[in-house]
Amino acid sequence: MDPSSAEDVTRAFILEYSTLAGHSIYIYHYLLTLDDEVAHIWSQRWNLGKTVFLLVRYIPFIRIATDLCVNIRIWTLFETKSCAALVWIFSPVAYHFQISAADGAFLLCTYALLGAEKIHSAILLALYAAFTVPLLVVLVLTTVAAKFVPPELLSSDEQHDGRACHIDYGDKLLLYRKINDYLVIVGTVVAALLGVATIVMRYRNQQSSLINVIRRDGGIFYLSAIALRVSTFILALPNIQMHIYNLIYTAQYVALPMLAAALILDLASGGVKAP
């Protein structure tokens, strides 16, 4: 086996096993906290907080299901239409709303801190849309650029490599991925600064349960989000090995929904209801 082939195999195995490990951790965390969810979330009336929580909590399962079909060896071949449908679900739908829902959970807490007034909701909604809409556009462009190779055109090695879908994203993938990472980082930093400014300016000397939970869990989320997303952006540079990028990428999309759900669960268990 030549060095380039050996490197490709190594990257494929690292991607596959890191992805499976990430999915296993998320499912384990879900089962571990399901009792708290039933006790503190399911009994609430439908409101914005409950809706955001359920999006944060359950969209990752859509991502896991499609990820297992697209990126993991399942030793079968799908037709191009099936692959296209899976990629559309995986990227613009599951990927986008997983990111948006996690950040939305913390903007929701900022909204509660600001007094849940209409003017504040308009400002936060505009801020939210300023980053999520361009992000969705980039993801759609990435998916549109994808070319799905029919099973009959695959080489013998590709037909027996275990993957159900063979996708060529073309030369624009790196550009779209950089734009995507940049938008996510900027949105995270702006939301974090807004949350910090709100607490410092209005609640610096207060010790309510809402403030304490947001300071603790919100701080953990945004420090983790900024660290992981900046790392993802740096590791996307051409001279960085792709399998290292994939490890950080997997950590990001496992940890952040867990932290976002934990914040809302902690608020609910403390008797604090989201707007």
Buried (B, 14 or more C-beta within 10 A) or exposed (E): EEEEEEBBEEBBEBBBEBBBBBBEBBEEBBEEBEEBBEEBBEEEEEEBBBBBBBBBBBBBBBBBBBBBBBBBEBEEBBEBEBBBBBBBBBBBBBBBBBBBBBBBBBBBBBBBBBEEEEEBBEBBEEBBEEBBEBBBEBBBBBBEBBEBBEBEEBEEEBBEBBBBBBBEBEEEBEEBBBBBBBBBBEBBBBBBEBBBEBBEEEBEEEEEEBBEBBBEBBBBBBEBBBBBBBBBBEBBEEEEEBBEBBBBBBBBBBBBBBBBBBBBBBBBBBEBBBE
